[in-house]
Amino acid sequence: MNIEGWNKYVSCFRENFEGCTFKSELISKCGGNEDIAIAIYYHSRENALKWMDSPVPALDNKVPSREISNGGSNLVRQVIWRIPC
């Protein structure tokens, strides 16, 4: 995975994340990966926690929070990166 590109992508949404009222919970749900929390909050807003706990077809119907717990953080990043802005 192109981490440099991912970090540039996430930096576009960082300011927007300041308005998130459930930051701590979302970061925790993302396995402590603030970058994932920032990106999914941008795309899903108030539904970000729900997205993290729902089966995602692009992850072969796996649940993102579980996939992260199982070491699949980069897979989740790749799926989020493919979501159109």
N, CA, C and O atoms as a Maestro MAE file, in Angstrom:
{
 s_m_m2io_version
 :::
 2.0.0
}

f_m_ct {
 s_m_title
 :::
 protein
 m_atom[340] {
  # First column is atom index #
  i_m_mmod_type
  r_m_x_coord
  r_m_y_coord
  r_m_z_coord
  i_m_residue_number
  s_m_chain_name
  s_m_pdb_residue_name
  s_m_pdb_atom_name
  i_m_atomic_number
  :::
  1 25 0.837 -1.178 0.000 1 A "MET " " N  " 7
  2 3 0.000 0.000 0.000 1 A "MET " " CA " 6
  3 2 0.887 1.248 0.000 1 A "MET " " C  " 6
  4 15 1.927 1.285 0.657 1 A "MET " " O  " 8
  5 25 0.468 2.240 -0.729 2 A "ASN " " N  " 7
  6 3 1.197 3.507 -0.820 2 A "ASN " " CA " 6
  7 2 0.847 4.381 0.392 2 A "ASN " " C  " 6
  8 15 -0.086 5.183 0.338 2 A "ASN " " O  " 8
  9 25 1.595 4.218 1.470 3 A "ILE " " N  " 7
  10 3 1.315 4.942 2.715 3 A "ILE " " CA " 6
  11 2 1.454 6.455 2.535 3 A "ILE " " C  " 6
  12 15 0.675 7.219 3.105 3 A "ILE " " O  " 8
  13 25 2.431 6.888 1.756 4 A "GLU " " N  " 7
  14 3 2.603 8.328 1.523 4 A "GLU " " CA " 6
  15 2 1.358 8.909 0.849 4 A "GLU " " C  " 6
  16 15 0.867 9.965 1.248 4 A "GLU " " O  " 8
  17 25 0.859 8.222 -0.161 5 A "GLY " " N  " 7
  18 3 -0.356 8.668 -0.842 5 A "GLY " " CA " 6
  19 2 -1.562 8.650 0.085 5 A "GLY " " C  " 6
  20 15 -2.376 9.574 0.079 5 A "GLY " " O  " 8
  21 25 -1.672 7.587 0.884 6 A "TRP " " N  " 7
  22 3 -2.768 7.481 1.845 6 A "TRP " " CA " 6
  23 2 -2.729 8.654 2.830 6 A "TRP " " C  " 6
  24 15 -3.759 9.264 3.118 6 A "TRP " " O  " 8
  25 25 -1.545 8.961 3.340 7 A "ASN " " N  " 7
  26 3 -1.418 10.053 4.308 7 A "ASN " " CA " 6
  27 2 -1.806 11.402 3.701 7 A "ASN " " C  " 6
  28 15 -2.393 12.241 4.385 7 A "ASN " " O  " 8
  29 25 -1.486 11.617 2.427 8 A "LYS " " N  " 7
  30 3 -1.902 12.847 1.747 8 A "LYS " " CA " 6
  31 2 -3.421 12.885 1.612 8 A "LYS " " C  " 6
  32 15 -4.048 13.924 1.820 8 A "LYS " " O  " 8
  33 25 -3.998 11.748 1.265 9 A "TYR " " N  " 7
  34 3 -5.453 11.612 1.145 9 A "TYR " " CA " 6
  35 2 -6.122 11.972 2.472 9 A "TYR " " C  " 6
  36 15 -7.054 12.776 2.503 9 A "TYR " " O  " 8
  37 25 -5.646 11.380 3.558 10 A "VAL " " N  " 7
  38 3 -6.223 11.611 4.884 10 A "VAL " " CA " 6
  39 2 -6.054 13.063 5.316 10 A "VAL " " C  " 6
  40 15 -6.936 13.621 5.968 10 A "VAL " " O  " 8
  41 25 -4.939 13.673 4.962 11 A "SER " " N  " 7
  42 3 -4.699 15.064 5.378 11 A "SER " " CA " 6
  43 2 -5.765 16.015 4.825 11 A "SER " " C  " 6
  44 15 -6.009 17.073 5.406 11 A "SER " " O  " 8
  45 25 -6.393 15.651 3.723 12 A "CYS " " N  " 7
  46 3 -7.462 16.476 3.146 12 A "CYS " " CA " 6
  47 2 -8.689 16.531 4.054 12 A "CYS " " C  " 6
  48 15 -9.481 17.469 3.967 12 A "CYS " " O  " 8
  49 25 -8.851 15.533 4.922 13 A "PHE " " N  " 7
  50 3 -10.057 15.411 5.742 13 A "PHE " " CA " 6
  51 2 -9.822 15.729 7.216 13 A "PHE " " C  " 6
  52 15 -10.769 15.777 8.001 13 A "PHE " " O  " 8
  53 25 -8.571 15.943 7.589 14 A "ARG " " N  " 7
  54 3 -8.214 16.114 9.009 14 A "ARG " " CA " 6
  55 2 -8.995 17.260 9.667 14 A "ARG " " C  " 6
  56 15 -9.508 17.097 10.774 14 A "ARG " " O  " 8
  57 25 -9.088 18.403 9.003 15 A "GLU " " N  " 7
  58 3 -9.787 19.553 9.580 15 A "GLU " " CA " 6
  59 2 -11.264 19.241 9.806 15 A "GLU " " C  " 6
  60 15 -11.847 19.652 10.809 15 A "GLU " " O  " 8
  61 25 -11.855 18.521 8.879 16 A "ASN " " N  " 7
  62 3 -13.255 18.124 8.980 16 A "ASN " " CA " 6
  63 2 -13.503 17.255 10.216 16 A "ASN " " C  " 6
  64 15 -14.573 17.318 10.821 16 A "ASN " " O  " 8
  65 25 -12.519 16.453 10.580 17 A "PHE " " N  " 7
  66 3 -12.641 15.522 11.710 17 A "PHE " " CA " 6
  67 2 -12.751 16.261 13.041 17 A "PHE " " C  " 6
  68 15 -13.238 15.703 14.025 17 A "PHE " " O  " 8
  69 25 -12.301 17.508 13.073 18 A "GLU " " N  " 7
  70 3 -12.388 18.296 14.312 18 A "GLU " " CA " 6
  71 2 -13.833 18.441 14.776 18 A "GLU " " C  " 6
  72 15 -14.088 18.590 15.971 18 A "GLU " " O  " 8
  73 25 -14.774 18.400 13.843 19 A "GLY " " N  " 7
  74 3 -16.187 18.535 14.187 19 A "GLY " " CA " 6
  75 2 -16.850 17.244 14.649 19 A "GLY " " C  " 6
  76 15 -18.028 17.247 15.009 19 A "GLY " " O  " 8
  77 25 -16.122 16.162 14.643 20 A "CYS " " N  " 7
  78 3 -16.676 14.864 15.047 20 A "CYS " " CA " 6
  79 2 -16.906 14.859 16.555 20 A "CYS " " C  " 6
  80 15 -15.987 15.127 17.329 20 A "CYS " " O  " 8
  81 25 -18.121 14.557 16.965 21 A "THR " " N  " 7
  82 3 -18.465 14.558 18.386 21 A "THR " " CA " 6
  83 2 -18.199 13.219 19.064 21 A "THR " " C  " 6
  84 15 -18.367 13.094 20.277 21 A "THR " " O  " 8
  85 25 -17.785 12.219 18.292 22 A "PHE " " N  " 7
  86 3 -17.534 10.883 18.851 22 A "PHE " " CA " 6
  87 2 -16.156 10.367 18.439 22 A "PHE " " C  " 6
  88 15 -15.963 9.175 18.200 22 A "PHE " " O  " 8
  89 25 -15.198 11.308 18.364 23 A "LYS " " N  " 7
  90 3 -13.833 10.999 17.925 23 A "LYS " " CA " 6
  91 2 -13.217 9.823 18.663 23 A "LYS " " C  " 6
  92 15 -12.746 8.870 18.042 23 A "LYS " " O  " 8
  93 25 -13.221 9.889 19.977 24 A "SER " " N  " 7
  94 3 -12.555 8.852 20.782 24 A "SER " " CA " 6
  95 2 -13.137 7.477 20.512 24 A "SER " " C  " 6
  96 15 -12.406 6.499 20.354 24 A "SER " " O  " 8
  97 25 -14.454 7.412 20.460 25 A "GLU " " N  " 7
  98 3 -15.115 6.130 20.205 25 A "GLU " " CA " 6
  99 2 -14.773 5.606 18.814 25 A "GLU " " C  " 6
  100 15 -14.528 4.413 18.639 25 A "GLU " " O  " 8
  101 25 -14.757 6.492 17.832 26 A "LEU " " N  " 7
  102 3 -14.452 6.078 16.465 26 A "LEU " " CA " 6
  103 2 -12.999 5.630 16.331 26 A "LEU " " C  " 6
  104 15 -12.718 4.614 15.693 26 A "LEU " " O  " 8
  105 25 -12.086 6.373 16.921 27 A "ILE " " N  " 7
  106 3 -10.673 5.976 16.869 27 A "ILE " " CA " 6
  107 2 -10.490 4.615 17.528 27 A "ILE " " C  " 6
  108 15 -9.750 3.770 17.023 27 A "ILE " " O  " 8
  109 25 -11.159 4.404 18.648 28 A "SER " " N  " 7
  110 3 -11.093 3.106 19.323 28 A "SER " " CA " 6
  111 2 -11.646 2.004 18.430 28 A "SER " " C  " 6
  112 15 -11.055 0.929 18.328 28 A "SER " " O  " 8
  113 25 -12.772 2.266 17.785 29 A "LYS " " N  " 7
  114 3 -13.400 1.290 16.886 29 A "LYS " " CA " 6
  115 2 -12.484 0.979 15.698 29 A "LYS " " C  " 6
  116 15 -12.566 -0.094 15.101 29 A "LYS " " O  " 8
  117 25 -11.612 1.934 15.368 30 A "CYS " " N  " 7
  118 3 -10.656 1.768 14.269 30 A "CYS " " CA " 6
  119 2 -9.328 1.206 14.766 30 A "CYS " " C  " 6
  120 15 -8.309 1.322 14.085 30 A "CYS " " O  " 8
  121 25 -9.338 0.607 15.930 31 A "GLY " " N  " 7
  122 3 -8.135 -0.019 16.470 31 A "GLY " " CA " 6
  123 2 -7.043 0.972 16.832 31 A "GLY " " C  " 6
  124 15 -5.862 0.623 16.834 31 A "GLY " " O  " 8
  125 25 -7.430 2.213 17.138 32 A "GLY " " N  " 7
  126 3 -6.450 3.238 17.476 32 A "GLY " " CA " 6
  127 2 -5.857 3.940 16.268 32 A "GLY " " C  " 6
  128 15 -4.989 4.800 16.416 32 A "GLY " " O  " 8
  129 25 -6.311 3.585 15.084 33 A "ASN " " N  " 7
  130 3 -5.806 4.176 13.838 33 A "ASN " " CA " 6
  131 2 -6.586 5.456 13.525 33 A "ASN " " C  " 6
  132 15 -7.642 5.414 12.894 33 A "ASN " " O  " 8
  133 25 -6.052 6.583 13.974 34 A "GLU " " N  " 7
  134 3 -6.736 7.854 13.751 34 A "GLU " " CA " 6
  135 2 -6.928 8.137 12.263 34 A "GLU " " C  " 6
  136 15 -7.936 8.726 11.873 34 A "GLU " " O  " 8
  137 25 -5.984 7.729 11.437 35 A "ASP " " N  " 7
  138 3 -6.093 7.976 9.996 35 A "ASP " " CA " 6
  139 2 -7.328 7.302 9.405 35 A "ASP " " C  " 6
  140 15 -8.021 7.890 8.575 35 A "ASP " " O  " 8
  141 25 -7.600 6.080 9.827 36 A "ILE " " N  " 7
  142 3 -8.786 5.374 9.337 36 A "ILE " " CA " 6
  143 2 -10.040 6.082 9.832 36 A "ILE " " C  " 6
  144 15 -10.995 6.259 9.075 36 A "ILE " " O  " 8
  145 25 -10.041 6.485 11.095 37 A "ALA " " N  " 7
  146 3 -11.190 7.189 11.668 37 A "ALA " " CA " 6
  147 2 -11.476 8.482 10.907 37 A "ALA " " C  " 6
  148 15 -12.629 8.788 10.605 37 A "ALA " " O  " 8
  149 25 -10.433 9.230 10.602 38 A "ILE " " N  " 7
  150 3 -10.593 10.494 9.871 38 A "ILE " " CA " 6
  151 2 -11.217 10.245 8.503 38 A "ILE " " C  " 6
  152 15 -12.156 10.937 8.109 38 A "ILE " " O  " 8
  153 25 -10.702 9.267 7.788 39 A "ALA " " N  " 7
  154 3 -11.184 9.004 6.428 39 A "ALA " " CA " 6
  155 2 -12.613 8.486 6.417 39 A "ALA " " C  " 6
  156 15 -13.421 8.926 5.600 39 A "ALA " " O  " 8
  157 25 -12.939 7.554 7.313 40 A "ILE " " N  " 7
  158 3 -14.301 7.014 7.280 40 A "ILE " " CA " 6
  159 2 -15.300 8.035 7.811 40 A "ILE " " C  " 6
  160 15 -16.457 8.044 7.391 40 A "ILE " " O  " 8
  161 25 -14.869 8.889 8.723 41 A "TYR " " N  " 7
  162 3 -15.767 9.954 9.179 41 A "TYR " " CA " 6
  163 2 -16.089 10.895 8.013 41 A "TYR " " C  " 6
  164 15 -17.235 11.319 7.858 41 A "TYR " " O  " 8
  165 25 -15.105 11.214 7.211 42 A "TYR " " N  " 7
  166 3 -15.349 12.085 6.060 42 A "TYR " " CA " 6
  167 2 -16.416 11.479 5.142 42 A "TYR " " C  " 6
  168 15 -17.320 12.178 4.685 42 A "TYR " " O  " 8
  169 25 -16.304 10.193 4.881 43 A "HIS " " N  " 7
  170 3 -17.219 9.544 3.939 43 A "HIS " " CA " 6
  171 2 -18.575 9.191 4.545 43 A "HIS " " C  " 6
  172 15 -19.590 9.216 3.849 43 A "HIS " " O  " 8
  173 25 -18.600 8.866 5.830 44 A "SER " " N  " 7
  174 3 -19.838 8.357 6.432 44 A "SER " " CA " 6
  175 2 -20.457 9.270 7.484 44 A "SER " " C  " 6
  176 15 -21.591 9.046 7.906 44 A "SER " " O  " 8
  177 25 -19.736 10.279 7.905 45 A "ARG " " N  " 7
  178 3 -20.208 11.239 8.918 45 A "ARG " " CA " 6
  179 2 -20.798 10.525 10.129 45 A "ARG " " C  " 6
  180 15 -20.115 9.744 10.790 45 A "ARG " " O  " 8
  181 25 -22.064 10.796 10.413 46 A "GLU " " N  " 7
  182 3 -22.707 10.248 11.613 46 A "GLU " " CA " 6
  183 2 -22.889 8.732 11.544 46 A "GLU " " C  " 6
  184 15 -23.182 8.102 12.560 46 A "GLU " " O  " 8
  185 25 -22.722 8.150 10.381 47 A "ASN " " N  " 7
  186 3 -22.861 6.698 10.225 47 A "ASN " " CA " 6
  187 2 -21.530 5.961 10.292 47 A "ASN " " C  " 6
  188 15 -21.477 4.760 10.025 47 A "ASN " " O  " 8
  189 25 -20.463 6.657 10.644 48 A "ALA " " N  " 7
  190 3 -19.126 6.046 10.641 48 A "ALA " " CA " 6
  191 2 -19.028 4.857 11.596 48 A "ALA " " C  " 6
  192 15 -18.455 3.828 11.237 48 A "ALA " " O  " 8
  193 25 -19.575 4.981 12.797 49 A "LEU " " N  " 7
  194 3 -19.522 3.860 13.748 49 A "LEU " " CA " 6
  195 2 -20.309 2.668 13.216 49 A "LEU " " C  " 6
  196 15 -19.883 1.520 13.341 49 A "LEU " " O  " 8
  197 25 -21.459 2.957 12.625 50 A "LYS " " N  " 7
  198 3 -22.280 1.882 12.044 50 A "LYS " " CA " 6
  199 2 -21.516 1.184 10.916 50 A "LYS " " C  " 6
  200 15 -21.539 -0.043 10.818 50 A "LYS " " O  " 8
  201 25 -20.841 1.960 10.066 51 A "TRP " " N  " 7
  202 3 -20.071 1.382 8.958 51 A "TRP " " CA " 6
  203 2 -18.984 0.464 9.496 51 A "TRP " " C  " 6
  204 15 -18.749 -0.616 8.952 51 A "TRP " " O  " 8
  205 25 -18.319 0.896 10.570 52 A "MET " " N  " 7
  206 3 -17.233 0.100 11.148 52 A "MET " " CA " 6
  207 2 -17.715 -1.239 11.695 52 A "MET " " C  " 6
  208 15 -16.926 -2.176 11.814 52 A "MET " " O  " 8
  209 25 -19.004 -1.341 12.030 53 A "ASP " " N  " 7
  210 3 -19.555 -2.570 12.611 53 A "ASP " " CA " 6
  211 2 -20.483 -3.327 11.671 53 A "ASP " " C  " 6
  212 15 -21.185 -4.242 12.102 53 A "ASP " " O  " 8
  213 25 -20.494 -2.962 10.404 54 A "SER " " N  " 7
  214 3 -21.375 -3.614 9.432 54 A "SER " " CA " 6
  215 2 -20.571 -4.382 8.395 54 A "SER " " C  " 6
  216 15 -19.459 -3.981 8.050 54 A "SER " " O  " 8
  217 25 -21.124 -5.484 7.893 55 A "PRO " " N  " 7
  218 3 -20.448 -6.196 6.806 55 A "PRO " " CA " 6
  219 2 -20.322 -5.279 5.579 55 A "PRO " " C  " 6
  220 15 -21.273 -4.595 5.203 55 A "PRO " " O  " 8
  221 25 -19.153 -5.280 4.976 56 A "VAL " " N  " 7
  222 3 -18.878 -4.423 3.818 56 A "VAL " " CA " 6
  223 2 -18.585 -5.318 2.616 56 A "VAL " " C  " 6
  224 15 -17.623 -6.085 2.641 56 A "VAL " " O  " 8
  225 25 -19.402 -5.230 1.562 57 A "PRO " " N  " 7
  226 3 -19.181 -6.078 0.388 57 A "PRO " " CA " 6
  227 2 -17.762 -6.000 -0.173 57 A "PRO " " C  " 6
  228 15 -17.215 -7.016 -0.601 57 A "PRO " " O  " 8
  229 25 -17.162 -4.819 -0.178 58 A "ALA " " N  " 7
  230 3 -15.799 -4.665 -0.713 58 A "ALA " " CA " 6
  231 2 -14.750 -5.373 0.141 58 A "ALA " " C  " 6
  232 15 -13.608 -5.540 -0.287 58 A "ALA " " O  " 8
  233 25 -15.139 -5.791 1.352 59 A "LEU " " N  " 7
  234 3 -14.253 -6.573 2.233 59 A "LEU " " CA " 6
  235 2 -14.734 -8.024 2.306 59 A "LEU " " C  " 6
  236 15 -14.509 -8.711 3.302 59 A "LEU " " O  " 8
  237 25 -15.396 -8.481 1.242 60 A "ASP " " N  " 7
  238 3 -15.979 -9.827 1.232 60 A "ASP " " CA " 6
  239 2 -16.941 -10.013 2.398 60 A "ASP " " C  " 6
  240 15 -16.969 -11.064 3.038 60 A "ASP " " O  " 8
  241 25 -17.724 -8.982 2.662 61 A "ASN " " N  " 7
  242 3 -18.726 -8.956 3.730 61 A "ASN " " CA " 6
  243 2 -18.145 -9.115 5.127 61 A "ASN " " C  " 6
  244 15 -18.841 -9.534 6.051 61 A "ASN " " O  " 8
  245 25 -16.882 -8.784 5.277 62 A "LYS " " N  " 7
  246 3 -16.277 -8.761 6.612 62 A "LYS " " CA " 6
  247 2 -16.601 -7.415 7.262 62 A "LYS " " C  " 6
  248 15 -16.896 -6.435 6.578 62 A "LYS " " O  " 8
  249 25 -16.540 -7.389 8.582 63 A "VAL " " N  " 7
  250 3 -16.814 -6.182 9.360 63 A "VAL " " CA " 6
  251 2 -15.493 -5.431 9.561 63 A "VAL " " C  " 6
  252 15 -14.541 -6.004 10.091 63 A "VAL " " O  " 8
  253 25 -15.417 -4.157 9.148 64 A "PRO " " N  " 7
  254 3 -14.153 -3.422 9.217 64 A "PRO " " CA " 6
  255 2 -13.478 -3.441 10.590 64 A "PRO " " C  " 6
  256 15 -12.268 -3.651 10.669 64 A "PRO " " O  " 8
  257 25 -14.223 -3.230 11.660 65 A "SER " " N  " 7
  258 3 -13.593 -3.214 12.988 65 A "SER " " CA " 6
  259 2 -12.972 -4.565 13.323 65 A "SER " " C  " 6
  260 15 -11.908 -4.619 13.940 65 A "SER " " O  " 8
  261 25 -13.615 -5.642 12.927 66 A "ARG " " N  " 7
  262 3 -13.053 -6.984 13.161 66 A "ARG " " CA " 6
  263 2 -11.857 -7.238 12.258 66 A "ARG " " C  " 6
  264 15 -10.871 -7.849 12.671 66 A "ARG " " O  " 8
  265 25 -11.951 -6.769 11.032 67 A "GLU " " N  " 7
  266 3 -10.837 -6.939 10.092 67 A "GLU " " CA " 6
  267 2 -9.590 -6.225 10.623 67 A "GLU " " C  " 6
  268 15 -8.480 -6.749 10.525 67 A "GLU " " O  " 8
  269 25 -9.778 -5.036 11.182 68 A "ILE " " N  " 7
  270 3 -8.657 -4.302 11.772 68 A "ILE " " CA " 6
  271 2 -8.087 -5.088 12.945 68 A "ILE " " C  " 6
  272 15 -6.869 -5.215 13.075 68 A "ILE " " O  " 8
  273 25 -8.960 -5.615 13.800 69 A "SER " " N  " 7
  274 3 -8.511 -6.412 14.959 69 A "SER " " CA " 6
  275 2 -7.722 -7.639 14.538 69 A "SER " " C  " 6
  276 15 -6.853 -8.111 15.270 69 A "SER " " O  " 8
  277 25 -8.028 -8.150 13.358 70 A "ASN " " N  " 7
  278 3 -7.351 -9.341 12.838 70 A "ASN " " CA " 6
  279 2 -6.129 -8.999 11.992 70 A "ASN " " C  " 6
  280 15 -5.597 -9.861 11.293 70 A "ASN " " O  " 8
  281 25 -5.682 -7.746 12.052 71 A "GLY " " N  " 7
  282 3 -4.473 -7.353 11.326 71 A "GLY " " CA " 6
  283 2 -4.710 -6.841 9.921 71 A "GLY " " C  " 6
  284 15 -3.760 -6.687 9.153 71 A "GLY " " O  " 8
  285 25 -5.963 -6.574 9.567 72 A "GLY " " N  " 7
  286 3 -6.279 -6.143 8.210 72 A "GLY " " CA " 6
  287 2 -6.476 -4.646 8.049 72 A "GLY " " C  " 6
  288 15 -7.292 -4.214 7.235 72 A "GLY " " O  " 8
  289 25 -5.744 -3.855 8.807 73 A "SER " " N  " 7
  290 3 -5.897 -2.392 8.721 73 A "SER " " CA " 6
  291 2 -5.685 -1.873 7.304 73 A "SER " " C  " 6
  292 15 -6.427 -1.006 6.843 73 A "SER " " O  " 8
  293 25 -4.682 -2.393 6.617 74 A "ASN " " N  " 7
  294 3 -4.411 -1.902 5.261 74 A "ASN " " CA " 6
  295 2 -5.517 -2.282 4.284 74 A "ASN " " C  " 6
  296 15 -5.782 -1.538 3.339 74 A "ASN " " O  " 8
  297 25 -6.160 -3.414 4.490 75 A "LEU " " N  " 7
  298 3 -7.298 -3.774 3.632 75 A "LEU " " CA " 6
  299 2 -8.432 -2.774 3.815 75 A "LEU " " C  " 6
  300 15 -9.060 -2.349 2.845 75 A "LEU " " O  " 8
  301 25 -8.687 -2.403 5.062 76 A "VAL " " N  " 7
  302 3 -9.735 -1.416 5.339 76 A "VAL " " CA " 6
  303 2 -9.347 -0.070 4.734 76 A "VAL " " C  " 6
  304 15 -10.191 0.611 4.152 76 A "VAL " " O  " 8
  305 25 -8.099 0.314 4.863 77 A "ARG " " N  " 7
  306 3 -7.635 1.570 4.253 77 A "ARG " " CA " 6
  307 2 -7.874 1.552 2.741 77 A "ARG " " C  " 6
  308 15 -8.354 2.536 2.177 77 A "ARG " " O  " 8
  309 25 -7.546 0.456 2.095 78 A "GLN " " N  " 7
  310 3 -7.704 0.368 0.643 78 A "GLN " " CA " 6
  311 2 -9.164 0.502 0.232 78 A "GLN " " C  " 6
  312 15 -9.475 1.147 -0.769 78 A "GLN " " O  " 8
  313 25 -10.058 -0.106 1.004 79 A "VAL " " N  " 7
  314 3 -11.486 -0.004 0.696 79 A "VAL " " CA " 6
  315 2 -11.955 1.443 0.851 79 A "VAL " " C  " 6
  316 15 -12.665 1.964 -0.009 79 A "VAL " " O  " 8
  317 25 -11.562 2.081 1.937 80 A "ILE " " N  " 7
  318 3 -11.967 3.476 2.159 80 A "ILE " " CA " 6
  319 2 -11.409 4.371 1.054 80 A "ILE " " C  " 6
  320 15 -12.098 5.266 0.565 80 A "ILE " " O  " 8
  321 25 -10.170 4.127 0.668 81 A "TRP " " N  " 7
  322 3 -9.518 4.939 -0.366 81 A "TRP " " CA " 6
  323 2 -10.268 4.867 -1.695 81 A "TRP " " C  " 6
  324 15 -10.222 5.808 -2.488 81 A "TRP " " O  " 8
  325 25 -10.948 3.769 -1.934 82 A "ARG " " N  " 7
  326 3 -11.685 3.596 -3.197 82 A "ARG " " CA " 6
  327 2 -13.076 4.215 -3.169 82 A "ARG " " C  " 6
  328 15 -13.746 4.276 -4.200 82 A "ARG " " O  " 8
  329 25 -13.522 4.676 -1.995 83 A "ILE " " N  " 7
  330 3 -14.841 5.308 -1.916 83 A "ILE " " CA " 6
  331 2 -14.761 6.665 -2.623 83 A "ILE " " C  " 6
  332 15 -13.892 7.474 -2.301 83 A "ILE " " O  " 8
  333 25 -15.652 6.920 -3.574 84 A "PRO " " N  " 7
  334 3 -15.619 8.211 -4.274 84 A "PRO " " CA " 6
  335 2 -15.872 9.376 -3.318 84 A "PRO " " C  " 6
  336 15 -16.683 9.277 -2.397 84 A "PRO " " O  " 8
  337 25 -15.174 10.464 -3.551 85 A "CYS " " N  " 7
  338 3 -15.361 11.670 -2.712 85 A "CYS " " CA " 6
  339 2 -16.522 12.494 -3.218 85 A "CYS " " C  " 6
  340 15 -16.833 13.538 -2.646 85 A "CYS " " O  " 8
  :::
 }
 m_bond[339] {
  # First column is bond index #
  i_m_from
  i_m_to
  i_m_order
  :::
  1 1 2 1
  2 2 3 1
  3 3 4 2
  4 3 5 1
  5 5 6 1
  6 6 7 1
  7 7 8 2
  8 7 9 1
  9 9 10 1
  10 10 11 1
  11 11 12 2
  12 11 13 1
  13 13 14 1
  14 14 15 1
  15 15 16 2
  16 15 17 1
  17 17 18 1
  18 18 19 1
  19 19 20 2
  20 19 21 1
  21 21 22 1
  22 22 23 1
  23 23 24 2
  24 23 25 1
  25 25 26 1
  26 26 27 1
  27 27 28 2
  28 27 29 1
  29 29 30 1
  30 30 31 1
  31 31 32 2
  32 31 33 1
  33 33 34 1
  34 34 35 1
  35 35 36 2
  36 35 37 1
  37 37 38 1
  38 38 39 1
  39 39 40 2
  40 39 41 1
  41 41 42 1
  42 42 43 1
  43 43 44 2
  44 43 45 1
  45 45 46 1
  46 46 47 1
  47 47 48 2
  48 47 49 1
  49 49 50 1
  50 50 51 1
  51 51 52 2
  52 51 53 1
  53 53 54 1
  54 54 55 1
  55 55 56 2
  56 55 57 1
  57 57 58 1
  58 58 59 1
  59 59 60 2
  60 59 61 1
  61 61 62 1
  62 62 63 1
  63 63 64 2
  64 63 65 1
  65 65 66 1
  66 66 67 1
  67 67 68 2
  68 67 69 1
  69 69 70 1
  70 70 71 1
  71 71 72 2
  72 71 73 1
  73 73 74 1
  74 74 75 1
  75 75 76 2
  76 75 77 1
  77 77 78 1
  78 78 79 1
  79 79 80 2
  80 79 81 1
  81 81 82 1
  82 82 83 1
  83 83 84 2
  84 83 85 1
  85 85 86 1
  86 86 87 1
  87 87 88 2
  88 87 89 1
  89 89 90 1
  90 90 91 1
  91 91 92 2
  92 91 93 1
  93 93 94 1
  94 94 95 1
  95 95 96 2
  96 95 97 1
  97 97 98 1
  98 98 99 1
  99 99 100 2
  100 99 101 1
  101 101 102 1
  102 102 103 1
  103 103 104 2
  104 103 105 1
  105 105 106 1
  106 106 107 1
  107 107 108 2
  108 107 109 1
  109 109 110 1
  110 110 111 1
  111 111 112 2
  112 111 113 1
  113 113 114 1
  114 114 115 1
  115 115 116 2
  116 115 117 1
  117 117 118 1
  118 118 119 1
  119 119 120 2
  120 119 121 1
  121 121 122 1
  122 122 123 1
  123 123 124 2
  124 123 125 1
  125 125 126 1
  126 126 127 1
  127 127 128 2
  128 127 129 1
  129 129 130 1
  130 130 131 1
  131 131 132 2
  132 131 133 1
  133 133 134 1
  134 134 135 1
  135 135 136 2
  136 135 137 1
  137 137 138 1
  138 138 139 1
  139 139 140 2
  140 139 141 1
  141 141 142 1
  142 142 143 1
  143 143 144 2
  144 143 145 1
  145 145 146 1
  146 146 147 1
  147 147 148 2
  148 147 149 1
  149 149 150 1
  150 150 151 1
  151 151 152 2
  152 151 153 1
  153 153 154 1
  154 154 155 1
  155 155 156 2
  156 155 157 1
  157 157 158 1
  158 158 159 1
  159 159 160 2
  160 159 161 1
  161 161 162 1
  162 162 163 1
  163 163 164 2
  164 163 165 1
  165 165 166 1
  166 166 167 1
  167 167 168 2
  168 167 169 1
  169 169 170 1
  170 170 171 1
  171 171 172 2
  172 171 173 1
  173 173 174 1
  174 174 175 1
  175 175 176 2
  176 175 177 1
  177 177 178 1
  178 178 179 1
  179 179 180 2
  180 179 181 1
  181 181 182 1
  182 182 183 1
  183 183 184 2
  184 183 185 1
  185 185 186 1
  186 186 187 1
  187 187 188 2
  188 187 189 1
  189 189 190 1
  190 190 191 1
  191 191 192 2
  192 191 193 1
  193 193 194 1
  194 194 195 1
  195 195 196 2
  196 195 197 1
  197 197 198 1
  198 198 199 1
  199 199 200 2
  200 199 201 1
  201 201 202 1
  202 202 203 1
  203 203 204 2
  204 203 205 1
  205 205 206 1
  206 206 207 1
  207 207 208 2
  208 207 209 1
  209 209 210 1
  210 210 211 1
  211 211 212 2
  212 211 213 1
  213 213 214 1
  214 214 215 1
  215 215 216 2
  216 215 217 1
  217 217 218 1
  218 218 219 1
  219 219 220 2
  220 219 221 1
  221 221 222 1
  222 222 223 1
  223 223 224 2
  224 223 225 1
  225 225 226 1
  226 226 227 1
  227 227 228 2
  228 227 229 1
  229 229 230 1
  230 230 231 1
  231 231 232 2
  232 231 233 1
  233 233 234 1
  234 234 235 1
  235 235 236 2
  236 235 237 1
  237 237 238 1
  238 238 239 1
  239 239 240 2
  240 239 241 1
  241 241 242 1
  242 242 243 1
  243 243 244 2
  244 243 245 1
  245 245 246 1
  246 246 247 1
  247 247 248 2
  248 247 249 1
  249 249 250 1
  250 250 251 1
  251 251 252 2
  252 251 253 1
  253 253 254 1
  254 254 255 1
  255 255 256 2
  256 255 257 1
  257 257 258 1
  258 258 259 1
  259 259 260 2
  260 259 261 1
  261 261 262 1
  262 262 263 1
  263 263 264 2
  264 263 265 1
  265 265 266 1
  266 266 267 1
  267 267 268 2
  268 267 269 1
  269 269 270 1
  270 270 271 1
  271 271 272 2
  272 271 273 1
  273 273 274 1
  274 274 275 1
  275 275 276 2
  276 275 277 1
  277 277 278 1
  278 278 279 1
  279 279 280 2
  280 279 281 1
  281 281 282 1
  282 282 283 1
  283 283 284 2
  284 283 285 1
  285 285 286 1
  286 286 287 1
  287 287 288 2
  288 287 289 1
  289 289 290 1
  290 290 291 1
  291 291 292 2
  292 291 293 1
  293 293 294 1
  294 294 295 1
  295 295 296 2
  296 295 297 1
  297 297 298 1
  298 298 299 1
  299 299 300 2
  300 299 301 1
  301 301 302 1
  302 302 303 1
  303 303 304 2
  304 303 305 1
  305 305 306 1
  306 306 307 1
  307 307 308 2
  308 307 309 1
  309 309 310 1
  310 310 311 1
  311 311 312 2
  312 311 313 1
  313 313 314 1
  314 314 315 1
  315 315 316 2
  316 315 317 1
  317 317 318 1
  318 318 319 1
  319 319 320 2
  320 319 321 1
  321 321 322 1
  322 322 323 1
  323 323 324 2
  324 323 325 1
  325 325 326 1
  326 326 327 1
  327 327 328 2
  328 327 329 1
  329 329 330 1
  330 330 331 1
  331 331 332 2
  332 331 333 1
  333 333 334 1
  334 334 335 1
  335 335 336 2
  336 335 337 1
  337 337 338 1
  338 338 339 1
  339 339 340 2
  :::
 }
}
